[in-house]
Amino acid sequence: MLPELDLELTLEQKFQMKLIEKELTTMSPAKLKELLLTTSHLLMVKENVIRALAKRLG
């Protein structure tokens, strides 16, 4: 059975989120679109890495 997972952000991650929030308020719509596309791509890559690792371990 898997142990309980702590999915809360760390204090450092919360701080990074605040910095990102502040930066977003001054970004142009074009820069926001670019950031959204980059972030979406990276999340999909991360998902593929997790899936591949799970297959190797499973």
C-alpha positions as CSV (number, residue, x, y, z in Angstrom):
1,M,0.0,0.0,0.0
2,L,1.2,3.5,-0.8
3,P,2.0,5.9,2.0
4,E,0.1,9.1,2.5
5,L,1.3,11.8,0.1
6,D,1.9,15.4,1.2
7,L,0.6,17.4,-1.7
8,E,0.8,20.8,-0.1
9,L,3.2,23.4,-1.4
10,T,6.4,24.0,0.6
11,L,7.0,27.5,2.0
12,E,9.6,28.1,-0.8
13,Q,7.0,27.1,-3.4
14,K,4.4,29.4,-1.9
15,F,6.9,32.2,-2.1
16,Q,7.7,31.4,-5.7
17,M,3.9,31.5,-6.5
18,K,3.7,35.0,-5.0
19,L,6.5,36.2,-7.2
20,I,4.9,34.7,-10.2
21,E,1.6,36.3,-9.4
22,K,3.3,39.7,-9.0
23,E,5.1,39.3,-12.4
24,L,1.9,38.2,-14.2
25,T,0.3,41.6,-13.4
26,T,2.8,43.4,-15.6
27,M,3.0,40.9,-18.5
28,S,1.6,41.7,-21.9
29,P,-1.1,39.4,-23.3
30,A,1.4,38.0,-25.9
31,K,3.9,37.1,-23.1
32,L,1.1,35.6,-21.0
33,K,0.0,33.4,-24.0
34,E,3.7,32.3,-24.5
35,L,4.0,31.4,-20.8
36,L,0.7,29.5,-20.8
37,L,1.8,27.4,-23.8
38,T,5.2,26.7,-22.3
39,T,3.7,25.7,-19.0
40,S,1.2,23.5,-20.7
41,H,3.9,21.8,-22.7
42,L,6.1,21.2,-19.6
43,L,3.2,19.8,-17.6
44,M,2.5,17.3,-20.5
45,V,6.2,16.3,-20.6
46,K,6.1,15.8,-16.8
47,E,3.1,13.6,-17.1
48,N,4.8,11.5,-19.8
49,V,7.9,11.1,-17.6
50,I,5.8,10.0,-14.6
51,R,3.9,7.6,-16.8
52,A,7.1,6.1,-18.2
53,L,8.7,5.8,-14.7
54,A,5.5,4.1,-13.4
55,K,5.6,1.6,-16.2
56,R,9.2,0.7,-15.4
57,L,8.5,0.3,-11.8
58,G,5.2,-1.5,-12.3
